[in-house]
Amino acid sequence: MRFSYLLSAFLATLTIASPIANPEAASLSTRATEDKATYTLATKTHSGLKKDDWVWFTMEWPRGSIIGDGDTESKEELSQLRDKLGFDHIGIVVGQVTEVTTGKGKNLKTTRDFKASLYHMIEHEDPTTKVPNTELKAPNWIADPSKILKFGGMTSSKKATAAKNAAKSYFDDDAHKKYAVNGNNCNDFVNAVKKAL
């Protein structure tokens, strides 16, 4: 009887001193993740993108889209371009996947984003001369599921800067200052910028 008493006391001591955590006593931290629309669309188009990746896409405006940004292409020009390319307009999206964690202690929040610029050339008719000039548009890219995003490739910060410069310098050439469905359209511009990537 004395042995069983000692054994019970010994086992009780082990239970009290056990380093195994009690699940009810554990304080679990909460970590929320928010995916921005740009990140969601970019990763849907090309899976496997991760933090700090630099990547580029082409973005096509499907038939019947409104190009916007002040584009003044005529219906006839759009029809010719559509017949030639299969879509109404094209631009190039270049950017970096970001992941930022904010908050303290138990309340952390991670925001994933694809911070990118959209480079595209529009026709902008001079109101005085009626000459169809070209113009660079380079806004921050906003995810638009109505457009067709196509993966172009992985790139780097250095090449992204080179693409930005190529987009600007494209218009230094006199042949690129006047819009033409054959020879100086939005697709010709995109192909020139791609070379820097």
VOPAGU-2260 file (C-alpha; in pm, 1 decimal, decimal comma):
REM VOPAGU-2260
SITE   aa  ch    i         X         Y         Z
SITE  MET   A    0       0,0       0,0       0,0
SITE  ARG   A    1     285,0     230,4      79,3
SITE  PHE   A    2     431,3     167,0    -265,5
SITE  SER   A    3     107,2     259,9    -443,5
SITE  TYR   A    4      85,2     578,4    -234,6
SITE  LEU   A    5     440,3     677,3    -333,8
SITE  LEU   A    6     373,5     596,5    -697,8
SITE  SER   A    7      58,3     812,5    -699,2
SITE  ALA   A    8     241,6    1102,8    -536,1
SITE  PHE   A    9     529,0    1070,8    -784,9
SITE  LEU   A   10     292,6    1070,4   -1084,3
SITE  ALA   A   11     102,8    1370,8    -946,9
SITE  THR   A   12     432,4    1560,4    -917,0
SITE  LEU   A   13     516,7    1482,8   -1279,0
SITE  THR   A   14     177,9    1609,0   -1395,8
SITE  ILE   A   15     217,3    1939,7   -1210,5
SITE  ALA   A   16     573,4    1996,1   -1336,7
SITE  SER   A   17     502,0    1889,6   -1694,4
SITE  PRO   A   18     630,9    2141,4   -1953,7
SITE  ILE   A   19     356,6    2046,6   -2201,4
SITE  ALA   A   20     140,2    2349,6   -2267,2
SITE  ASN   A   21    -226,9    2342,7   -2193,2
SITE  PRO   A   22    -411,9    2427,5   -2519,4
SITE  GLU   A   23    -673,0    2634,4   -2335,9
SITE  ALA   A   24    -404,0    2851,1   -2175,9
SITE  ALA   A   25    -216,1    2925,5   -2497,9
SITE  SER   A   26    -258,6    3275,5   -2634,6
SITE  LEU   A   27    -270,0    3252,8   -3010,1
SITE  SER   A   28    -174,8    3552,1   -3222,3
SITE  THR   A   29    -407,4    3649,1   -3504,4
SITE  ARG   A   30    -262,6    3729,8   -3843,8
SITE  ALA   A   31    -494,5    3864,6   -4108,7
SITE  THR   A   32    -397,5    3871,7   -4475,9
SITE  GLU   A   33    -539,7    4122,5   -4721,6
SITE  ASP   A   34    -483,5    4074,6   -5094,0
SITE  LYS   A   35    -525,8    4388,8   -5304,0
SITE  ALA   A   36    -715,7    4354,5   -5633,1
SITE  THR   A   37    -393,6    4411,7   -5830,7
SITE  TYR   A   38    -221,9    4123,6   -5647,1
SITE  THR   A   39    -520,9    3893,0   -5695,8
SITE  LEU   A   40    -539,8    3957,7   -6070,7
SITE  ALA   A   41    -161,6    3932,3   -6121,0
SITE  THR   A   42    -135,2    3601,4   -5932,2
SITE  LYS   A   43    -444,3    3467,2   -6108,9
SITE  THR   A   44    -273,0    3540,6   -6441,0
SITE  HIS   A   45      62,0    3395,4   -6332,4
SITE  SER   A   46      69,0    3175,4   -6022,6
SITE  GLY   A   47     376,6    3144,3   -5807,2
SITE  LEU   A   48     453,1    3514,8   -5776,8
SITE  LYS   A   49     611,1    3597,3   -5443,5
SITE  LYS   A   50     726,5    3896,9   -5243,7
SITE  ASP   A   51     979,4    4121,1   -5424,1
SITE  ASP   A   52     927,7    3958,3   -5766,4
SITE  TRP   A   53     941,7    4200,7   -6058,3
SITE  VAL   A   54     715,5    4100,3   -6344,7
SITE  TRP   A   55     556,7    4238,3   -6659,7
SITE  PHE   A   56     232,9    4169,9   -6842,8
SITE  THR   A   57      63,3    4293,7   -7157,4
SITE  MET   A   58    -289,6    4421,8   -7116,1
SITE  GLU   A   59    -533,6    4410,0   -7405,8
SITE  TRP   A   60    -856,3    4605,2   -7441,1
SITE  PRO   A   61   -1101,7    4357,7   -7597,8
SITE  ARG   A   62   -1317,9    4449,9   -7895,3
SITE  GLY   A   63   -1569,1    4719,9   -7812,3
SITE  SER   A   64   -1380,3    4852,3   -7507,4
SITE  ILE   A   65   -1352,6    5218,3   -7421,5
SITE  ILE   A   66    -983,0    5303,4   -7432,9
SITE  GLY   A   67   -1011,2    5619,5   -7225,0
SITE  ASP   A   68    -721,9    5843,5   -7117,8
SITE  GLY   A   69    -820,2    6095,2   -7386,9
SITE  ASP   A   70    -769,9    5862,1   -7683,8
SITE  THR   A   71    -912,2    6014,9   -8003,9
SITE  GLU   A   72    -884,7    5724,0   -8248,7
SITE  SER   A   73   -1166,2    5730,3   -8501,6
SITE  LYS   A   74   -1403,3    5437,3   -8546,2
SITE  GLU   A   75   -1237,2    5367,9   -8879,8
SITE  GLU   A   76    -888,9    5357,4   -8722,2
SITE  LEU   A   77   -1013,4    5131,1   -8441,8
SITE  SER   A   78   -1174,9    4901,3   -8696,6
SITE  GLN   A   79    -849,5    4878,4   -8895,9
SITE  LEU   A   80    -647,6    4820,6   -8579,2
SITE  ARG   A   81    -894,1    4557,6   -8458,6
SITE  ASP   A   82    -867,9    4373,6   -8791,0
SITE  LYS   A   83    -489,4    4390,7   -8776,2
SITE  LEU   A   84    -435,0    4296,0   -8409,1
SITE  GLY   A   85    -752,8    4122,3   -8296,1
SITE  PHE   A   86    -817,4    4368,9   -8012,1
SITE  ASP   A   87    -882,2    4741,8   -7972,4
SITE  HIS   A   88    -577,1    4852,2   -7773,6
SITE  ILE   A   89    -273,8    4721,2   -7583,3
SITE  GLY   A   90     -47,8    4844,1   -7305,7
SITE  ILE   A   91     230,0    4702,6   -7091,9
SITE  VAL   A   92     212,9    4661,3   -6712,7
SITE  VAL   A   93     541,0    4653,6   -6517,4
SITE  GLY   A   94     569,4    4620,8   -6141,4
SITE  GLN   A   95     674,0    4448,3   -5821,4
SITE  VAL   A   96     494,7    4214,9   -5582,1
SITE  THR   A   97     495,5    4362,6   -5231,6
SITE  GLU   A   98     408,2    4222,3   -4892,5
SITE  VAL   A   99     386,4    4452,1   -4590,0
SITE  THR   A  100     309,7    4339,7   -4234,4
SITE  THR   A  101     172,0    4595,6   -3989,6
SITE  GLY   A  102      45,9    4585,0   -3632,8
SITE  LYS   A  103     198,5    4473,1   -3305,1
SITE  GLY   A  104     192,0    4173,3   -3081,4
SITE  LYS   A  105    -102,2    3947,7   -3141,0
SITE  ASN   A  106    -266,5    4164,4   -3408,7
SITE  LEU   A  107     -56,1    4145,7   -3723,1
SITE  LYS   A  108    -189,3    4221,7   -4070,3
SITE  THR   A  109     -13,4    4133,8   -4395,6
SITE  THR   A  110    -110,1    4323,4   -4711,0
SITE  ARG   A  111      -6,7    4174,2   -5045,4
SITE  ASP   A  112      -6,6    4398,4   -5352,1
SITE  PHE   A  113     126,6    4428,4   -5705,7
SITE  LYS   A  114     250,1    4786,0   -5740,9
SITE  ALA   A  115     276,3    4853,1   -6110,8
SITE  SER   A  116     258,0    5112,6   -6384,1
SITE  LEU   A  117      65,6    5081,3   -6707,7
SITE  TYR   A  118     243,3    5223,1   -7013,9
SITE  HIS   A  119      35,3    5274,5   -7324,5
SITE  MET   A  120      29,4    5505,2   -7623,3
SITE  ILE   A  121    -283,4    5685,2   -7729,0
SITE  GLU   A  122    -372,3    5896,5   -8027,0
SITE  HIS   A  123    -427,8    6256,0   -7924,4
SITE  GLU   A  124    -547,1    6475,4   -8206,1
SITE  ASP   A  125    -416,2    6830,9   -8195,3
SITE  PRO   A  126    -733,4    7046,2   -8183,6
SITE  THR   A  127    -570,5    7320,0   -8393,5
SITE  THR   A  128    -394,5    7122,9   -8666,2
SITE  LYS   A  129    -610,9    6807,0   -8646,8
SITE  VAL   A  130    -287,8    6604,9   -8670,0
SITE  PRO   A  131    -315,3    6268,1   -8489,5
SITE  ASN   A  132     -26,4    6302,8   -8245,9
SITE  THR   A  133      78,3    6030,1   -8005,7
SITE  GLU   A  134      90,2    6059,9   -7630,2
SITE  LEU   A  135     232,2    5843,8   -7351,9
SITE  LYS   A  136       4,5    5751,4   -7065,3
SITE  ALA   A  137     168,8    5598,9   -6759,6
SITE  PRO   A  138     -75,1    5582,5   -6468,6
SITE  ASN   A  139     -48,5    5346,7   -6174,4
SITE  TRP   A  140    -205,7    5021,6   -6285,6
SITE  ILE   A  141    -554,7    4952,7   -6153,6
SITE  ALA   A  142    -682,2    4595,8   -6175,2
SITE  ASP   A  143    -953,7    4574,9   -6438,6
SITE  PRO   A  144   -1098,1    4227,5   -6497,6
SITE  SER   A  145   -1263,5    4349,5   -6819,7
SITE  LYS   A  146    -916,8    4376,5   -6979,1
SITE  ILE   A  147    -709,4    4075,8   -7086,5
SITE  LEU   A  148    -389,1    4046,0   -6883,4
SITE  LYS   A  149    -118,6    3818,1   -7028,4
SITE  PHE   A  150     202,8    3717,9   -6853,7
SITE  GLY   A  151     508,5    3857,6   -7030,0
SITE  GLY   A  152     793,9    3751,3   -6805,2
SITE  MET   A  153     997,8    3805,6   -6492,7
SITE  THR   A  154    1217,2    4113,6   -6483,9
SITE  SER   A  155    1416,2    4327,5   -6238,9
SITE  SER   A  156    1405,9    4673,0   -6084,0
SITE  LYS   A  157    1682,2    4786,9   -6318,7
SITE  LYS   A  158    1497,9    4661,7   -6627,1
SITE  ALA   A  159    1169,6    4812,6   -6502,3
SITE  THR   A  160    1343,2    5151,9   -6487,7
SITE  ALA   A  161    1484,3    5092,6   -6836,8
SITE  ALA   A  162    1130,4    5015,4   -6962,0
SITE  LYS   A  163    1001,1    5339,3   -6808,1
SITE  ASN   A  164    1277,9    5531,8   -6984,7
SITE  ALA   A  165    1213,1    5346,4   -7311,7
SITE  ALA   A  166     844,1    5441,3   -7291,0
SITE  LYS   A  167     936,3    5808,5   -7252,0
SITE  SER   A  168    1213,1    5814,3   -7513,7
SITE  TYR   A  169     996,2    5634,0   -7773,3
SITE  PHE   A  170     844,4    5971,0   -7860,4
SITE  ASP   A  171    1184,8    6136,4   -7916,7
SITE  ASP   A  172    1190,7    5975,9   -8261,6
SITE  ASP   A  173    1003,9    6197,4   -8510,7
SITE  ALA   A  174     855,5    5886,2   -8674,7
SITE  HIS   A  175     679,3    5808,7   -8344,5
SITE  LYS   A  176     518,1    6148,9   -8295,8
SITE  LYS   A  177     238,1    6093,7   -8545,0
SITE  TYR   A  178     -10,9    5810,1   -8495,3
SITE  ALA   A  179     -52,6    5558,0   -8777,3
SITE  VAL   A  180    -248,1    5231,9   -8773,1
SITE  ASN   A  181      28,8    5085,1   -8989,1
SITE  GLY   A  182     370,0    5159,2   -8842,5
SITE  ASN   A  183     308,4    5357,3   -8523,7
SITE  ASN   A  184      21,3    5217,4   -8321,8
SITE  CYS   A  185     -17,2    5105,4   -7960,7
SITE  ASN   A  186     124,1    4758,8   -8036,9
SITE  ASP   A  187     437,1    4905,4   -8200,6
SITE  PHE   A  188     489,2    5108,9   -7883,4
SITE  VAL   A  189     447,9    4802,3   -7658,2
SITE  ASN   A  190     694,6    4600,7   -7869,3
SITE  ALA   A  191     952,5    4879,8   -7833,6
SITE  VAL   A  192     912,0    4889,6   -7453,2
SITE  LYS   A  193     930,5    4507,5   -7426,4
SITE  LYS   A  194    1287,9    4518,3   -7557,7
SITE  ALA   A  195    1399,3    4689,7   -7235,2
SITE  LEU   A  196    1252,5    4412,4   -7021,3
